[in-house]
Each structure stands twice: as C-alpha cells, then as structure tokens.
C-alpha cells in the first residue's frame, strides 16, 4: 500500500486516501472537493491531519498514509501504514461508545470525550498496513 503522493485522492468506491509519512517537510492541500464536502490535509513524517468542512476528522502522530477511509454516522474504517507505531485521534460523536477492531481483532470498546475525540494506537509490523474498523457500540 503506497503513500498518497498527491496528498489526498478520491477512490472509485467513494472512499478517500490521504497522507504521506515519507515527506521531510510539511505539505498541505486545502479545498479538496469530494462528494460535496471540502477536505484539507496536512502531512509529513511527524504528523498527518485531515479536516472535513472545517471540522477535525483524523490526526496521527507520527505521520501516516491512510487508504480507503470511509466514514458514516455509525462507523469509520480505513487501512493505515507508517514508519513507526502511531497514535491516532479521530473526530466522532461526543460522549458515545465505539467498538474497535484492529486487523480484525477485538480491541475493546472506547468512549469519546466531551469533544468527540477517540484516541487509539496502532503498531506497524514492517510494510504491512493495519486495518482499523470502528463501529458505534450497541448498548
């Protein structure tokens, strides 16, 4: 799974891919149009950040490459890769519990904070991308 050399792109299935953790200097692309929304991406080896219509969506420290990012009202899924283990923060619904799966393994249930942010960590094993699936928990 390669980095996204164009910083962000639309996929044929409606998903987006973004981020390039191999860059040594900050790069950004504002005003990227996708399915009626406007995205802004900032990325390089230290951080990758995505905003949608001016609102926070995704951030990783250090930087990552994200492929096939799909978000609905009840779920988020994507493939992610990087040079080293990363902390990922997602902007979701405030005060809500989510079931987390990483590489199809149950990683537990986590709740967002008052700002709607959910923080998780991913470990990279060489060049293999990590699959992340997050679904609103049924209570």
N, CA, C and O atoms as a GROMACS GRO file, in nm:
protein
  556
    1UNK      N    1   0.086  -0.118   0.000
    1UNK     CA    2   0.000   0.000   0.000
    1UNK      C    3   0.090   0.123   0.000
    1UNK      O    4   0.159   0.150   0.099
    2UNK      N    5   0.090   0.196  -0.107
    2UNK     CA    6   0.180   0.311  -0.117
    2UNK      C    7   0.127   0.434  -0.044
    2UNK      O    8   0.009   0.443  -0.013
    3UNK      N    9   0.217   0.528  -0.018
    3UNK     CA   10   0.177   0.657   0.035
    3UNK      C   11   0.095   0.728  -0.072
    3UNK      O   12   0.093   0.687  -0.188
    4UNK      N   13   0.028   0.835  -0.033
    4UNK     CA   14  -0.056   0.910  -0.126
    4UNK      C   15   0.026   1.028  -0.176
    4UNK      O   16   0.029   1.133  -0.111
    5UNK      N   17   0.091   1.012  -0.290
    5UNK     CA   18   0.181   1.116  -0.342
    5UNK      C   19   0.109   1.247  -0.371
    5UNK      O   20   0.169   1.353  -0.360
    6UNK      N   21  -0.019   1.240  -0.407
    6UNK     CA   22  -0.094   1.363  -0.434
    6UNK      C   23  -0.155   1.421  -0.306
    6UNK      O   24  -0.235   1.514  -0.314
    7UNK      N   25  -0.119   1.370  -0.190
    7UNK     CA   26  -0.162   1.410  -0.056
    7UNK      C   27  -0.303   1.365  -0.021
    7UNK      O   28  -0.326   1.320   0.091
    8UNK      N   29  -0.398   1.375  -0.115
    8UNK     CA   30  -0.534   1.325  -0.094
    8UNK      C   31  -0.594   1.293  -0.229
    8UNK      O   32  -0.569   1.362  -0.328
    9UNK      N   33  -0.675   1.185  -0.232
    9UNK     CA   34  -0.740   1.148  -0.358
    9UNK      C   35  -0.872   1.078  -0.329
    9UNK      O   36  -0.892   1.018  -0.223
   10UNK      N   37  -0.962   1.088  -0.426
   10UNK     CA   38  -1.091   1.018  -0.420
   10UNK      C   39  -1.073   0.879  -0.478
   10UNK      O   40  -1.001   0.860  -0.576
   11UNK      N   41  -1.140   0.782  -0.417
   11UNK     CA   42  -1.138   0.645  -0.468
   11UNK      C   43  -1.270   0.618  -0.541
   11UNK      O   44  -1.369   0.686  -0.517
   12UNK      N   45  -1.271   0.520  -0.629
   12UNK     CA   46  -1.387   0.489  -0.711
   12UNK      C   47  -1.509   0.450  -0.627
   12UNK      O   48  -1.623   0.471  -0.669
   13UNK      N   49  -1.487   0.392  -0.508
   13UNK     CA   50  -1.598   0.346  -0.424
   13UNK      C   51  -1.649   0.453  -0.328
   13UNK      O   52  -1.731   0.424  -0.240
   14UNK      N   53  -1.602   0.577  -0.343
   14UNK     CA   54  -1.647   0.686  -0.257
   14UNK      C   55  -1.558   0.712  -0.137
   14UNK      O   56  -1.579   0.810  -0.066
   15UNK      N   57  -1.460   0.627  -0.114
   15UNK     CA   58  -1.365   0.647  -0.004
   15UNK      C   59  -1.263   0.753  -0.044
   15UNK      O   60  -1.257   0.795  -0.160
   16UNK      N   61  -1.182   0.796   0.053
   16UNK     CA   62  -1.070   0.883   0.023
   16UNK      C   63  -0.943   0.820   0.078
   16UNK      O   64  -0.948   0.739   0.171
   17UNK      N   65  -0.831   0.857   0.021
   17UNK     CA   66  -0.699   0.817   0.069
   17UNK      C   67  -0.617   0.943   0.085
   17UNK      O   68  -0.628   1.036   0.004
   18UNK      N   69  -0.535   0.948   0.191
   18UNK     CA   70  -0.459   1.070   0.219
   18UNK      C   71  -0.336   1.038   0.303
   18UNK      O   72  -0.328   0.934   0.367
   19UNK      N   73  -0.240   1.132   0.301
   19UNK     CA   74  -0.123   1.124   0.388
   19UNK      C   75   0.001   1.069   0.320
   19UNK      O   76  -0.006   0.981   0.234
   20UNK      N   77   0.114   1.125   0.362
   20UNK     CA   78   0.243   1.080   0.312
   20UNK      C   79   0.346   1.096   0.422
   20UNK      O   80   0.402   1.205   0.441
   21UNK      N   81   0.372   0.988   0.496
   21UNK     CA   82   0.465   0.989   0.609
   21UNK      C   83   0.611   0.990   0.567
   21UNK      O   84   0.700   0.995   0.652
   22UNK      N   85   0.637   0.984   0.437
   22UNK     CA   86   0.775   0.984   0.389
   22UNK      C   87   0.828   1.124   0.359
   22UNK      O   88   0.946   1.140   0.326
   23UNK      N   89   0.742   1.226   0.368
   23UNK     CA   90   0.785   1.363   0.342
   23UNK      C   91   0.864   1.419   0.460
   23UNK      O   92   0.827   1.398   0.575
   24UNK      N   93   0.972   1.492   0.432
   24UNK     CA   94   1.053   1.554   0.537
   24UNK      C   95   1.003   1.693   0.574
   24UNK      O   96   1.035   1.743   0.682
   25UNK      N   97   0.926   1.755   0.486
   25UNK     CA   98   0.874   1.889   0.515
   25UNK      C   99   0.722   1.888   0.507
   25UNK      O  100   0.662   1.808   0.434
   26UNK      N  101   0.660   1.977   0.584
   26UNK     CA  102   0.514   1.985   0.588
   26UNK      C  103   0.458   2.017   0.450
   26UNK      O  104   0.507   2.106   0.380
   27UNK      N  105   0.357   1.944   0.414
   27UNK     CA  106   0.286   1.970   0.289
   27UNK      C  107   0.138   1.974   0.321
   27UNK      O  108   0.090   1.899   0.406
   28UNK      N  109   0.064   2.061   0.252
   28UNK     CA  110  -0.079   2.066   0.276
   28UNK      C  111  -0.153   2.089   0.145
   28UNK      O  112  -0.099   2.144   0.050
   29UNK      N  113  -0.277   2.045   0.145
   29UNK     CA  114  -0.364   2.066   0.031
   29UNK      C  115  -0.501   2.106   0.084
   29UNK      O  116  -0.574   2.022   0.138
   30UNK      N  117  -0.537   2.235   0.071
   30UNK     CA  118  -0.669   2.280   0.116
   30UNK      C  119  -0.770   2.269   0.002
   30UNK      O  120  -0.734   2.252  -0.114
   31UNK      N  121  -0.896   2.279   0.037
   31UNK     CA  122  -1.005   2.290  -0.062
   31UNK      C  123  -1.013   2.173  -0.159
   31UNK      O  124  -1.036   2.193  -0.279
   32UNK      N  125  -0.994   2.051  -0.109
   32UNK     CA  126  -1.011   1.932  -0.192
   32UNK      C  127  -1.158   1.892  -0.187
   32UNK      O  128  -1.212   1.863  -0.080
   33UNK      N  129  -1.223   1.890  -0.303
   33UNK     CA  130  -1.366   1.858  -0.311
   33UNK      C  131  -1.387   1.708  -0.330
   33UNK      O  132  -1.324   1.645  -0.415
   34UNK      N  133  -1.478   1.653  -0.247
   34UNK     CA  134  -1.510   1.510  -0.257
   34UNK      C  135  -1.653   1.489  -0.209
   34UNK      O  136  -1.685   1.518  -0.093
   35UNK      N  137  -1.740   1.441  -0.296
   35UNK     CA  138  -1.880   1.409  -0.263
   35UNK      C  139  -1.951   1.526  -0.195
   35UNK      O  140  -2.026   1.506  -0.100
   36UNK      N  141  -1.928   1.646  -0.243
   36UNK     CA  142  -1.996   1.763  -0.191
   36UNK      C  143  -1.935   1.823  -0.065
   36UNK      O  144  -1.987   1.921  -0.012
   37UNK      N  145  -1.826   1.765  -0.016
   37UNK     CA  146  -1.757   1.816   0.103
   37UNK      C  147  -1.621   1.872   0.065
   37UNK      O  148  -1.566   1.837  -0.039
   38UNK      N  149  -1.568   1.959   0.150
   38UNK     CA  150  -1.436   2.018   0.129
   38UNK      C  151  -1.340   1.965   0.235
   38UNK      O  152  -1.365   1.977   0.355
   39UNK      N  153  -1.230   1.906   0.190
   39UNK     CA  154  -1.130   1.849   0.280
   39UNK      C  155  -1.002   1.931   0.276
   39UNK      O  156  -0.970   1.998   0.178
   40UNK      N  157  -0.929   1.924   0.387
   40UNK     CA  158  -0.797   1.986   0.396
   40UNK      C  159  -0.705   1.883   0.462
   40UNK      O  160  -0.738   1.828   0.567
   41UNK      N  161  -0.591   1.858   0.400
   41UNK     CA  162  -0.496   1.763   0.457
   41UNK      C  163  -0.362   1.832   0.478
   41UNK      O  164  -0.317   1.911   0.395
   42UNK      N  165  -0.298   1.799   0.591
   42UNK     CA  166  -0.161   1.840   0.620
   42UNK      C  167  -0.087   1.712   0.655
   42UNK      O  168  -0.137   1.630   0.732
   43UNK      N  169   0.032   1.695   0.598
   43UNK     CA  170   0.102   1.570   0.622
   43UNK      C  171   0.252   1.584   0.605
   43UNK      O  172   0.300   1.664   0.524
   44UNK      N  173   0.325   1.507   0.681
   44UNK     CA  174   0.468   1.482   0.663
   44UNK      C  175   0.508   1.378   0.766
   44UNK      O  176   0.420   1.319   0.829
   45UNK      N  177   0.637   1.354   0.785
   45UNK     CA  178   0.679   1.241   0.869
   45UNK      C  179   0.640   1.255   1.016
   45UNK      O  180   0.637   1.154   1.087
   46UNK      N  181   0.611   1.375   1.065
   46UNK     CA  182   0.578   1.393   1.206
   46UNK      C  183   0.430   1.391   1.238
   46UNK      O  184   0.391   1.359   1.350
   47UNK      N  185   0.344   1.423   1.140
   47UNK     CA  186   0.200   1.431   1.167
   47UNK      C  187   0.121   1.423   1.036
   47UNK      O  188   0.168   1.468   0.931
   48UNK      N  189   0.003   1.364   1.043
   48UNK     CA  190  -0.092   1.368   0.932
   48UNK      C  191  -0.225   1.413   0.992
   48UNK      O  192  -0.269   1.359   1.093
   49UNK      N  193  -0.288   1.512   0.929
   49UNK     CA  194  -0.413   1.567   0.982
   49UNK      C  195  -0.511   1.590   0.868
   49UNK      O  196  -0.474   1.636   0.760
   50UNK      N  197  -0.639   1.555   0.893
   50UNK     CA  198  -0.745   1.572   0.794
   50UNK      C  199  -0.862   1.647   0.857
   50UNK      O  200  -0.903   1.617   0.969
   51UNK      N  201  -0.913   1.745   0.783
   51UNK     CA  202  -1.033   1.819   0.823
   51UNK      C  203  -1.137   1.806   0.712
   51UNK      O  204  -1.103   1.797   0.594
   52UNK      N  205  -1.263   1.806   0.752
   52UNK     CA  206  -1.374   1.800   0.657
   52UNK      C  207  -1.468   1.916   0.688
   52UNK      O  208  -1.520   1.926   0.799
   53UNK      N  209  -1.489   2.003   0.590
   53UNK     CA  210  -1.574   2.120   0.607
   53UNK      C  211  -1.535   2.201   0.732
   53UNK      O  212  -1.622   2.254   0.802
   54UNK      N  213  -1.406   2.210   0.758
   54UNK     CA  214  -1.354   2.288   0.869
   54UNK      C  215  -1.355   2.217   1.003
   54UNK      O  216  -1.312   2.274   1.103
   55UNK      N  217  -1.402   2.093   1.009
   55UNK     CA  218  -1.408   2.018   1.134
   55UNK      C  219  -1.302   1.907   1.136
   55UNK      O  220  -1.268   1.850   1.033
   56UNK      N  221  -1.250   1.880   1.254
   56UNK     CA  222  -1.148   1.777   1.275
   56UNK      C  223  -1.202   1.639   1.241
   56UNK      O  224  -1.313   1.604   1.280
   57UNK      N  225  -1.122   1.560   1.166
   57UNK     CA  226  -1.160   1.424   1.131
   57UNK      C  227  -1.056   1.323   1.178
   57UNK      O  228  -1.092   1.223   1.240
   58UNK      N  229  -0.927   1.348   1.151
   58UNK     CA  230  -0.822   1.248   1.173
   58UNK      C  231  -0.690   1.318   1.202
   58UNK      O  232  -0.658   1.421   1.142
   59UNK      N  233  -0.614   1.260   1.294
   59UNK     CA  234  -0.476   1.306   1.317
   59UNK      C  235  -0.394   1.187   1.364
   59UNK      O  236  -0.439   1.106   1.445
   60UNK      N  237  -0.272   1.176   1.311
   60UNK     CA  238  -0.180   1.072   1.359
   60UNK      C  239  -0.045   1.135   1.390
   60UNK      O  240   0.002   1.226   1.321
   61UNK      N  241   0.015   1.084   1.497
   61UNK     CA  242   0.150   1.124   1.536
   61UNK      C  243   0.227   0.995   1.561
   61UNK      O  244   0.190   0.918   1.648
   62UNK      N  245   0.335   0.971   1.485
   62UNK     CA  246   0.386   1.047   1.371
   62UNK      C  247   0.293   1.033   1.251
   62UNK      O  248   0.185   0.975   1.260
   63UNK      N  249   0.337   1.088   1.137
   63UNK     CA  250   0.257   1.087   1.015
   63UNK      C  251   0.231   0.946   0.964
   63UNK      O  252   0.308   0.854   0.990
   64UNK      N  253   0.121   0.931   0.892
   64UNK     CA  254   0.081   0.803   0.836
   64UNK      C  255   0.028   0.823   0.694
   64UNK      O  256   0.010   0.936   0.648
   65UNK      N  257   0.003   0.712   0.626
   65UNK     CA  258  -0.069   0.712   0.499
   65UNK      C  259  -0.198   0.633   0.524
   65UNK      O  260  -0.193   0.522   0.576
   66UNK      N  261  -0.310   0.690   0.487
   66UNK     CA  262  -0.441   0.629   0.511
   66UNK      C  263  -0.505   0.600   0.376
   66UNK      O  264  -0.514   0.688   0.290
   67UNK      N  265  -0.548   0.478   0.358
   67UNK     CA  266  -0.614   0.438   0.233
   67UNK      C  267  -0.754   0.387   0.264
   67UNK      O  268  -0.779   0.328   0.369
   68UNK      N  269  -0.844   0.410   0.169
   68UNK     CA  270  -0.982   0.361   0.178
   68UNK      C  271  -1.053   0.407   0.304
   68UNK      O  272  -1.121   0.328   0.370
   69UNK      N  273  -1.038   0.536   0.338
   69UNK     CA  274  -1.104   0.593   0.456
   69UNK      C  275  -1.251   0.615   0.423
   69UNK      O  276  -1.286   0.689   0.331
   70UNK      N  277  -1.338   0.549   0.501
   70UNK     CA  278  -1.482   0.561   0.484
   70UNK      C  279  -1.543   0.594   0.619
   70UNK      O  280  -1.512   0.529   0.719
   71UNK      N  281  -1.629   0.694   0.622
   71UNK     CA  282  -1.694   0.733   0.747
   71UNK      C  283  -1.843   0.752   0.723
   71UNK      O  284  -1.884   0.814   0.625
   72UNK      N  285  -1.924   0.697   0.815
   72UNK     CA  286  -2.069   0.716   0.814
   72UNK      C  287  -2.109   0.770   0.952
   72UNK      O  288  -2.022   0.799   1.035
   73UNK      N  289  -2.237   0.782   0.975
   73UNK     CA  290  -2.284   0.827   1.106
   73UNK      C  291  -2.254   0.726   1.216
   73UNK      O  292  -2.249   0.762   1.334
   74UNK      N  293  -2.235   0.598   1.180
   74UNK     CA  294  -2.217   0.494   1.281
   74UNK      C  295  -2.084   0.420   1.273
   74UNK      O  296  -2.056   0.335   1.358
   75UNK      N  297  -2.001   0.450   1.172
   75UNK     CA  298  -1.876   0.374   1.160
   75UNK      C  299  -1.769   0.451   1.085
   75UNK      O  300  -1.795   0.545   1.011
   76UNK      N  301  -1.644   0.405   1.107
   76UNK     CA  302  -1.527   0.455   1.035
   76UNK      C  303  -1.440   0.334   1.006
   76UNK      O  304  -1.419   0.250   1.094
   77UNK      N  305  -1.388   0.325   0.884
   77UNK     CA  306  -1.294   0.216   0.852
   77UNK      C  307  -1.186   0.270   0.760
   77UNK      O  308  -1.210   0.360   0.679
   78UNK      N  309  -1.066   0.213   0.773
   78UNK     CA  310  -0.954   0.255   0.690
   78UNK      C  311  -0.837   0.159   0.706
   78UNK      O  312  -0.832   0.079   0.799
   79UNK      N  313  -0.743   0.170   0.612
   79UNK     CA  314  -0.615   0.099   0.619
   79UNK      C  315  -0.509   0.207   0.643
   79UNK      O  316  -0.513   0.313   0.581
   80UNK      N  317  -0.415   0.179   0.734
   80UNK     CA  318  -0.315   0.280   0.769
   80UNK      C  319  -0.177   0.215   0.773
   80UNK      O  320  -0.162   0.099   0.812
   81UNK      N  321  -0.077   0.292   0.734
   81UNK     CA  322   0.061   0.245   0.743
   81UNK      C  323   0.151   0.362   0.781
   81UNK      O  324   0.117   0.478   0.761
   82UNK      N  325   0.266   0.328   0.837
   82UNK     CA  326   0.362   0.429   0.876
   82UNK      C  327   0.498   0.367   0.903
   82UNK      O  328   0.514   0.245   0.898
   83UNK      N  329   0.596   0.454   0.932
   83UNK     CA  330   0.731   0.407   0.961
   83UNK      C  331   0.744   0.353   1.102
   83UNK      O  332   0.826   0.264   1.128
   84UNK      N  333   0.663   0.406   1.195
   84UNK     CA  334   0.669   0.362   1.333
   84UNK      C  335   0.529   0.366   1.394
   84UNK      O  336   0.440   0.431   1.340
   85UNK      N  337   0.512   0.297   1.506
   85UNK     CA  338   0.382   0.292   1.572
   85UNK      C  339   0.325   0.433   1.587
   85UNK      O  340   0.400   0.528   1.609
   86UNK      N  341   0.193   0.445   1.576
   86UNK     CA  342   0.130   0.577   1.574
   86UNK      C  343   0.013   0.586   1.670
   86UNK      O  344  -0.056   0.488   1.697
   87UNK      N  345  -0.007   0.707   1.722
   87UNK     CA  346  -0.127   0.740   1.797
   87UNK      C  347  -0.221   0.811   1.701
   87UNK      O  348  -0.184   0.910   1.638
   88UNK      N  349  -0.343   0.760   1.692
   88UNK     CA  350  -0.443   0.815   1.600
   88UNK      C  351  -0.558   0.873   1.680
   88UNK      O  352  -0.610   0.809   1.772
   89UNK      N  353  -0.597   0.994   1.645
   89UNK     CA  354  -0.712   1.060   1.707
   89UNK      C  355  -0.816   1.083   1.599
   89UNK      O  356  -0.785   1.134   1.491
   90UNK      N  357  -0.940   1.044   1.627
   90UNK     CA  358  -1.050   1.060   1.533
   90UNK      C  359  -1.157   1.151   1.592
   90UNK      O  360  -1.185   1.146   1.711
   91UNK      N  361  -1.217   1.232   1.508
   91UNK     CA  362  -1.329   1.316   1.550
   91UNK      C  363  -1.459   1.243   1.523
   91UNK      O  364  -1.498   1.225   1.408
   92UNK      N  365  -1.527   1.200   1.632
   92UNK     CA  366  -1.652   1.125   1.620
   92UNK      C  367  -1.761   1.194   1.702
   92UNK      O  368  -1.747   1.311   1.739
   93UNK      N  369  -1.868   1.122   1.730
   93UNK     CA  370  -1.979   1.179   1.806
   93UNK      C  371  -1.942   1.187   1.955
   93UNK      O  372  -1.892   1.090   2.013
   94UNK      N  373  -1.967   1.301   2.013
   94UNK     CA  374  -1.934   1.328   2.153
   94UNK      C  375  -2.010   1.235   2.249
   94UNK      O  376  -2.128   1.208   2.230
   95UNK      N  377  -1.937   1.186   2.353
   95UNK     CA  378  -2.000   1.105   2.458
   95UNK      C  379  -2.060   0.974   2.409
   95UNK      O  380  -2.162   0.930   2.463
   96UNK      N  381  -2.000   0.912   2.310
   96UNK     CA  382  -2.052   0.789   2.250
   96UNK      C  383  -1.949   0.677   2.261
   96UNK      O  384  -1.828   0.702   2.252
   97UNK      N  385  -1.996   0.554   2.281
   97UNK     CA  386  -1.906   0.438   2.288
   97UNK      C  387  -1.894   0.374   2.151
   97UNK      O  388  -1.991   0.366   2.075
   98UNK      N  389  -1.773   0.328   2.120
   98UNK     CA  390  -1.744   0.264   1.991
   98UNK      C  391  -1.670   0.134   2.013
   98UNK      O  392  -1.583   0.124   2.100
   99UNK      N  393  -1.705   0.032   1.933
   99UNK     CA  394  -1.633  -0.094   1.931
   99UNK      C  395  -1.519  -0.080   1.832
   99UNK      O  396  -1.539  -0.037   1.719
  100UNK      N  397  -1.398  -0.117   1.875
  100UNK     CA  398  -1.277  -0.101   1.794
  100UNK      C  399  -1.225  -0.239   1.753
  100UNK      O  400  -1.216  -0.330   1.836
  101UNK      N  401  -1.192  -0.253   1.626
  101UNK     CA  402  -1.127  -0.374   1.575
  101UNK      C  403  -1.002  -0.331   1.498
  101UNK      O  404  -1.008  -0.242   1.414
  102UNK      N  405  -0.890  -0.395   1.529
  102UNK     CA  406  -0.766  -0.368   1.459
  102UNK      C  407  -0.717  -0.498   1.399
  102UNK      O  408  -0.696  -0.596   1.470
  103UNK      N  409  -0.700  -0.499   1.267
  103UNK     CA  410  -0.667  -0.620   1.192
  103UNK      C  411  -0.762  -0.734   1.227
  103UNK      O  412  -0.720  -0.847   1.251
  104UNK      N  413  -0.890  -0.702   1.229
  104UNK     CA  414  -0.999  -0.797   1.255
  104UNK      C  415  -0.996  -0.858   1.395
  104UNK      O  416  -1.064  -0.958   1.419
  105UNK      N  417  -0.920  -0.800   1.487
  105UNK     CA  418  -0.917  -0.847   1.626
  105UNK      C  419  -0.983  -0.743   1.715
  105UNK      O  420  -0.963  -0.623   1.698
  106UNK      N  421  -1.062  -0.792   1.811
  106UNK     CA  422  -1.132  -0.703   1.903
  106UNK      C  423  -1.031  -0.626   1.988
  106UNK      O  424  -0.948  -0.686   2.056
  107UNK      N  425  -1.039  -0.494   1.983
  107UNK     CA  426  -0.951  -0.408   2.063
  107UNK      C  427  -1.029  -0.340   2.176
  107UNK      O  428  -0.978  -0.250   2.242
  108UNK      N  429  -1.154  -0.383   2.196
  108UNK     CA  430  -1.233  -0.331   2.306
  108UNK      C  431  -1.329  -0.222   2.264
  108UNK      O  432  -1.342  -0.188   2.146
  109UNK      N  433  -1.397  -0.168   2.365
  109UNK     CA  434  -1.492  -0.059   2.346
  109UNK      C  435  -1.435   0.065   2.412
  109UNK      O  436  -1.385   0.059   2.524
  110UNK      N  437  -1.442   0.176   2.342
  110UNK     CA  438  -1.391   0.303   2.395
  110UNK      C  439  -1.497   0.410   2.377
  110UNK      O  440  -1.578   0.405   2.285
  111UNK      N  441  -1.494   0.507   2.468
  111UNK     CA  442  -1.589   0.618   2.460
  111UNK      C  443  -1.515   0.745   2.418
  111UNK      O  444  -1.399   0.766   2.454
  112UNK      N  445  -1.583   0.829   2.341
  112UNK     CA  446  -1.525   0.957   2.304
  112UNK      C  447  -1.533   1.052   2.423
  112UNK      O  448  -1.615   1.034   2.513
  113UNK      N  449  -1.448   1.153   2.421
  113UNK     CA  450  -1.451   1.254   2.527
  113UNK      C  451  -1.556   1.359   2.496
  113UNK      O  452  -1.632   1.345   2.400
  114UNK      N  453  -1.560   1.465   2.576
  114UNK     CA  454  -1.661   1.570   2.557
  114UNK      C  455  -1.647   1.640   2.422
  114UNK      O  456  -1.744   1.698   2.373
  115UNK      N  457  -1.529   1.637   2.363
  115UNK     CA  458  -1.509   1.698   2.232
  115UNK      C  459  -1.534   1.601   2.117
  115UNK      O  460  -1.520   1.639   2.001
  116UNK      N  461  -1.570   1.476   2.149
  116UNK     CA  462  -1.596   1.377   2.046
  116UNK      C  463  -1.471   1.310   1.991
  116UNK      O  464  -1.476   1.249   1.884
  117UNK      N  465  -1.359   1.322   2.063
  117UNK     CA  466  -1.236   1.262   2.012
  117UNK      C  467  -1.213   1.124   2.072
  117UNK      O  468  -1.233   1.100   2.191
  118UNK      N  469  -1.169   1.034   1.985
  118UNK     CA  470  -1.136   0.898   2.022
  118UNK      C  471  -0.989   0.876   1.989
  118UNK      O  472  -0.947   0.904   1.877
  119UNK      N  473  -0.912   0.826   2.085
  119UNK     CA  474  -0.768   0.809   2.065
  119UNK      C  475  -0.735   0.660   2.072
  119UNK      O  476  -0.776   0.591   2.165
  120UNK      N  477  -0.661   0.611   1.972
  120UNK     CA  478  -0.616   0.472   1.972
  120UNK      C  479  -0.475   0.464   1.919
  120UNK      O  480  -0.426   0.558   1.856
  121UNK      N  481  -0.410   0.353   1.945
  121UNK     CA  482  -0.273   0.332   1.896
  121UNK      C  483  -0.270   0.215   1.800
  121UNK      O  484  -0.344   0.118   1.817
  122UNK      N  485  -0.184   0.225   1.700
  122UNK     CA  486  -0.163   0.115   1.608
  122UNK      C  487  -0.014   0.083   1.604
  122UNK      O  488   0.071   0.172   1.608
  123UNK      N  489   0.015  -0.047   1.596
  123UNK     CA  490   0.153  -0.094   1.586
  123UNK      C  491   0.175  -0.146   1.445
  123UNK      O  492   0.095  -0.224   1.393
  124UNK      N  493   0.283  -0.102   1.385
  124UNK     CA  494   0.314  -0.144   1.248
  124UNK      C  495   0.419  -0.254   1.251
  124UNK      O  496   0.516  -0.248   1.327
  125UNK      N  497   0.397  -0.354   1.166
  125UNK     CA  498   0.486  -0.469   1.155
  125UNK      C  499   0.546  -0.467   1.015
  125UNK      O  500   0.494  -0.531   0.923
  126UNK      N  501   0.654  -0.393   0.999
  126UNK     CA  502   0.716  -0.382   0.868
  126UNK      C  503   0.632  -0.299   0.774
  126UNK      O  504   0.577  -0.196   0.813
  127UNK      N  505   0.620  -0.343   0.649
  127UNK     CA  506   0.549  -0.268   0.546
  127UNK      C  507   0.400  -0.302   0.539
  127UNK      O  508   0.330  -0.252   0.450
  128UNK      N  509   0.350  -0.387   0.630
  128UNK     CA  510   0.210  -0.427   0.623
  128UNK      C  511   0.119  -0.317   0.676
  128UNK      O  512   0.144  -0.262   0.783
  129UNK      N  513   0.013  -0.284   0.601
  129UNK     CA  514  -0.084  -0.187   0.652
  129UNK      C  515  -0.170  -0.249   0.762
  129UNK      O  516  -0.185  -0.371   0.769
  130UNK      N  517  -0.225  -0.165   0.847
  130UNK     CA  518  -0.311  -0.207   0.957
  130UNK      C  519  -0.454  -0.168   0.923
  130UNK      O  520  -0.481  -0.055   0.882
  131UNK      N  521  -0.545  -0.261   0.940
  131UNK     CA  522  -0.687  -0.238   0.913
  131UNK      C  523  -0.754  -0.193   1.043
  131UNK      O  524  -0.740  -0.258   1.146
  132UNK      N  525  -0.827  -0.080   1.038
  132UNK     CA  526  -0.897  -0.027   1.154
  132UNK      C  527  -1.046  -0.017   1.121
  132UNK      O  528  -1.084   0.043   1.020
  133UNK      N  529  -1.129  -0.076   1.208
  133UNK     CA  530  -1.274  -0.067   1.194
  133UNK      C  531  -1.332  -0.019   1.326
  133UNK      O  532  -1.305  -0.076   1.432
  134UNK      N  533  -1.413   0.086   1.319
  134UNK     CA  534  -1.473   0.145   1.438
  134UNK      C  535  -1.623   0.155   1.413
  134UNK      O  536  -1.666   0.213   1.313
  135UNK      N  537  -1.702   0.098   1.505
  135UNK     CA  538  -1.848   0.100   1.489
  135UNK      C  539  -1.912   0.147   1.619
  135UNK      O  540  -1.867   0.112   1.728
  136UNK      N  541  -2.016   0.227   1.606
  136UNK     CA  542  -2.090   0.273   1.723
  136UNK      C  543  -2.138   0.150   1.799
  136UNK      O  544  -2.199   0.060   1.741
  137UNK      N  545  -2.112   0.147   1.930
  137UNK     CA  546  -2.148   0.032   2.011
  137UNK      C  547  -2.299   0.027   2.034
  137UNK      O  548  -2.364   0.131   2.050
  138UNK      N  549  -2.353  -0.092   2.035
  138UNK     CA  550  -2.495  -0.113   2.068
  138UNK      C  551  -2.504  -0.130   2.219
  138UNK      O  552  -2.445  -0.222   2.275
  139UNK      N  553  -2.577  -0.043   2.283
  139UNK     CA  554  -2.588  -0.050   2.430
  139UNK      C  555  -2.721  -0.106   2.471
  139UNK      O  556  -2.748  -0.119   2.590
   0.00000   0.00000   0.00000
